[in-house]
Amino acid sequence: MMAGKLYLCATPIGNLDDITFRVLNTLKEVDLIAAEDTRHSIKLLNHFDIKTPMTSYHEFNKFDKAGYLVEQMQQGVNIALITDAGTPGISDPGEELVKQCYEAGIEVTSLPGPAACITALTLSGMATRRFCFEAFLPSDKKEKQWILEELKGETRTIIIYEAPHRLVKTLEELREVLGNRKITICRELTKKYEEAFRTTLEEAVSHYQANDPKGECVIVIQGKSIDDIKEEQKRSWEEMSIEEHMRYYEDQGMERKEAMKQVAKDRGISKRDVYQQLLQ
């Protein structure tokens, strides 16, 4: 008996017209659909008159249920995995099922389609060439603080998900650690009242303290500029004496002449100035 296959099927994040023909055909042809919330997904299936049986696969059963689904595929069952909205495996339990499929030698394919993080990024007006995706920040305070400190020096555009009732608190925490960065807050993506609110962290806090946010939010944050990093580095060097600065490079094995050249560059002064201060 040939083993079945896992199909990762991206579903609309709001507008049902965003579903692809390939996903529709696959959902009709597979033997079973694994859905994050069957009560939610039945609306999608009914809308497109899809009669395929469903089973639940979510965060709280992802390990044991993944094992069961793999067993089914080993017996020849073809399964489609869908999340509540968007692409399975992106900030949802589909990641575990894919992992177990590969461990068991089950073939996996991904049917591209909507993803809130990419939709928000392209809508944000921020730089898109380099970006990092953090999904939802952890609820554990220590872990969250560690991640925020890590993001403090991030030069790529940052994408974060957040629920409306936690938005103000998260914006306050981001402002405290990252400073007053430019941001775009995308809400109700692909829906009738879609909004891309281009602002700053400081202004966003004030705005949403006065206006309750509605709908799931994607926060797109400007990365730290190279100029800001250079300025911080320059301030850091200026806190050292010339002798300490020289020792920093010489301890790394740099020749004295090269160290003087680098110190001069770091501090925005001439090599002669460095030499004169060392003589003093």
N, C-alpha and C positions, 0 to 999 in steps of 0.2 A: 504493500500500500504506500502510495506517495504521501509525503507529509503535506500538511496545509501550509498556508502562508499568512503572514500578518500584514495588513494594509493600514498604514497610518493616514487617516482621512481628515484633512483640514475642513472645518465647518465655519459658517459665517460668524463674525463677531458682533453682528447687529443686523445688517441688511441681508435678508435671505437670498437676494439675487446674486450675492457674491459666491455662492457655491458653484463648483465646477461640474461640467458634464461627466468628467471622469469619476469624480467622487460619487455623484448620483448613481451612475451605472454600477460602481463597485459596491455601494451600500445595498443595492438591489440584488446583486449576484452572489455576495458572500453567504456563508451558512449562518453566521452569528455576528452581531454587533456588540462590542464591549463599550459601554457608555459610562461617563463619569457620574451622571445623574440621569437615570432612565426616565424620571418624571419630566425633566427638562427636555431631553432628547426626543421624547415621543411627539412633541409638538413639531419638531423639525421633520421627523419621519412622516407624520400625518400630512403635513403640508405638501410633501412631494410624493405622497401615496406609496410609501415604502413599507412593506409588510414583513421584512426580515426580523426574526426574533432578536431580542436584546437581553443582555445581562449586565449587571453593575460591575464597574471596576473603578475604584476610587482610592483616595489617600489612605483610608483606614483599613482597606483589605488588599492593598496592592501586592504584598509579598505572597500571601497564600493564594490569592485569586490568580496572580500571574502564573504560579505553578500549575494551577488547574487549566488555565487557558493554553499553556504550552502543551500539556498532556493532550488536550483536544486537537491541537494542530498536529501533534505527532501521529494522531489517528486519522489525519486527512481533512480535518475541518479548517476551512478558510475563515479568518476572523478580521473584521474591520474594527479599528479602535478610533473612537471619537471622544473629544473632550466637550465641556459645556460650550466653549466657543474658541475658535482658533485652531492652532496646530498642535496635535498631541505630542507630548514630550517637552513642550516649552512651558516650564513652570507648572507641570502637572505630573501625576504618577505614571504616565506612559513611559517615562524613562526606564523604570524598573522592568516593565514588560519587555521592552526592546532588549535590555541587557540579558534577561533570562532566555529570550528567543535565540540570541546569538550563542549563548552558552550551550543551548540544546541543539544547535545546528538548524534552526528554523529560519527560513528566508523571510526577510523584512523589506518592505518597500514603502516609500513615503510619497503621498499624493499632495503636491504643494497647493497652497491656498492662503487664506487670511491668517495673519498673526498680528496681534495688537501692537507688539513692540516695533515691528517694522513699519506698520501703518503710521504709528505716532512719530517715528523718527523721520520719515519722509515728509510728514506734514508739519514738522516742528520749525523748520527754517534754520535748524542747527547744522553743524558740519556732519556729513554722513559717511565720509570715507573711512573713518576709524571710530568705533563706538564699543561700549561694553554694556552688558545687560545684567542687572542685578535682581530682576523680578521683584518679589515682595521682600522687604527687609525683615530679618528675623525678629521674633517677639522677645527673645532673650536679650536683656539690656546689655550685657557684657559683649555678646557676640555682635549685636548691632553696632555698638561703639567701636569695636575692632574693625568692622567693615567700613564704617563711616571714616575712620582715621585712614584706612587704606585708600579710600576714594579721594581723600583730601588732595593728594598729589596727582590724581588721574588727569592726563591731558586729553584723553578721548572723550567724546560725547557719552554721557551716562544716561541709561534708561532704567527707570524704577516704576513698578506697579504699586498702586495704593488704593485701598477702599475709601469711599467718601468720608466715613465717620472717623477715620484716622489721619486724614489728609493734613489738617492744620498742625497736629503734633509732629508728623513726619517732616513737614516743611520747616517747622521751628528747629528741629534737630539738624536738618540739612544746612540751614542758615548758620547755626551755631558753629558747625564744624567746617563747612566749605566756604563760608563767607557769602557775600551777597552776589551770587552768580546769576547770569541770565538763564531763564528757564522757559519752557513751553509746557503748559499742562493741557493734555488732550483728554477730553471727556466724551462719552456717548459716541465713540467712533463708529462711523458708517451709518449712524441713525439720523433721524430727522433733526435733532437738536445738537448735532456734532459741534464741538467747540475746540479750537486750538488757541489757548490764552497765552500770548507771548508777554512775559513780564520778568520780574526778578524775584528771588526768594523772599526778600523783604516785603515787596509790594504784594506778593501772593499771600503771605501770612495775614496781612491787614485785610486784603480783599475777602478771604475765606473766613476770617473771624467775623466779618459783617454779613457774609452771604454763605449760607450752608451749601456746600457742594453736593451735587447729585450725580449718580452714575459712577461706574468704575473709572479710575483715573490712571493715566500714564504720564509720569513726570520725566521730561527730557531736559537734561541739565548740561549747560556748556562746560566743556572740559577746561582745566586750568591752562591758561595761555603760557607759551614758552617765555614771553617777556616777564610774566609774573614770577616764574620759576627762576629766571636769571636774576631778577631783582632780589628775591629771597636769598639766593646763593651769595649775591654780592653783599647783602647785609650780614650774612653769616660770616663771610671772609673778613669783613671790617671789624667784627667783634674779636678777631684774633690779632695778635701782634704779627709783624712781618716775619719775625723769627719762627713763631708757631706755624705760620702759613708755609714757610719754606720747609720746616721739619715735616709737615704733613706729606709733602711730595717726596722729600728725600727718604723718608721711612718706607716709601713704596718702591725705592730703588732708582728713583729718577736722578740723573746727573744734576749737579748744582746749577750749571748754566741753563739747562732746560727747566729746572724748578723755578729759577728766577723769571724766566720768560713766561711760565704759566701763572705765577703769582701776579706778575704785572697785568696779564690778560684778565685774571679773575677780578682784580681790584680796579681795573680801568685806569691804570697809571703806566708810566714808561718803565722799561727795564732799568734805566739809569736811576729813576727814583727809588726803585727797590734796592739797588746797589748802594745808593747814598744812605738810605735808612739802615741798612745792615752795617755799614761802616760806623754809624753813630752808636 
